[in-house]
């Protein structure tokens, strides 16, 4: 279980940082087996995978962050294309 103190977002970020870094565009492998590349989508990290050790809380946090970033990037690209905007101001972060 991920603690809520000082905030859940901060703790998700810290756990995601512990996950091995993957070069952009490279798939993650399960248990280091290059024959089974797989990036865990958040809904795929089930309690069964966590209990068996095939997935870790770090995998869940990393996948959650990557999925959220990808979704934000896609929505932003669509909005910029639709409005034909030339500039984007992006703000935010994890507050503690």
ZIPE-V542941 format. One record per residue. N is the residue number from 1. BURIAL is + if it has 24 or more other ideal C-beta (glycine too) atoms within 12 Angstrom, else -. Layout:
BEGIN
n=N burial=BURIAL
n=N burial=BURIAL
END
This chain:
BEGIN
n=1 burial=-
n=2 burial=-
n=3 burial=-
n=4 burial=-
n=5 burial=-
n=6 burial=-
n=7 burial=-
n=8 burial=-
n=9 burial=-
n=10 burial=-
n=11 burial=+
n=12 burial=+
n=13 burial=+
n=14 burial=-
n=15 burial=+
n=16 burial=+
n=17 burial=-
n=18 burial=-
n=19 burial=+
n=20 burial=-
n=21 burial=-
n=22 burial=-
n=23 burial=-
n=24 burial=-
n=25 burial=-
n=26 burial=-
n=27 burial=-
n=28 burial=+
n=29 burial=-
n=30 burial=-
n=31 burial=-
n=32 burial=-
n=33 burial=-
n=34 burial=-
n=35 burial=-
n=36 burial=-
n=37 burial=-
n=38 burial=-
n=39 burial=+
n=40 burial=+
n=41 burial=-
n=42 burial=+
n=43 burial=-
n=44 burial=-
n=45 burial=+
n=46 burial=-
n=47 burial=-
n=48 burial=-
n=49 burial=-
n=50 burial=-
n=51 burial=-
n=52 burial=-
n=53 burial=-
n=54 burial=-
n=55 burial=+
n=56 burial=+
n=57 burial=+
n=58 burial=+
n=59 burial=+
n=60 burial=+
n=61 burial=+
n=62 burial=+
n=63 burial=+
n=64 burial=+
n=65 burial=+
n=66 burial=+
n=67 burial=-
n=68 burial=-
n=69 burial=-
n=70 burial=-
n=71 burial=-
n=72 burial=-
n=73 burial=-
n=74 burial=-
n=75 burial=-
n=76 burial=-
n=77 burial=-
n=78 burial=-
n=79 burial=-
n=80 burial=-
n=81 burial=-
n=82 burial=-
n=83 burial=-
n=84 burial=-
n=85 burial=-
n=86 burial=-
n=87 burial=-
n=88 burial=-
n=89 burial=-
n=90 burial=-
n=91 burial=-
n=92 burial=-
n=93 burial=-
n=94 burial=-
n=95 burial=-
n=96 burial=-
END
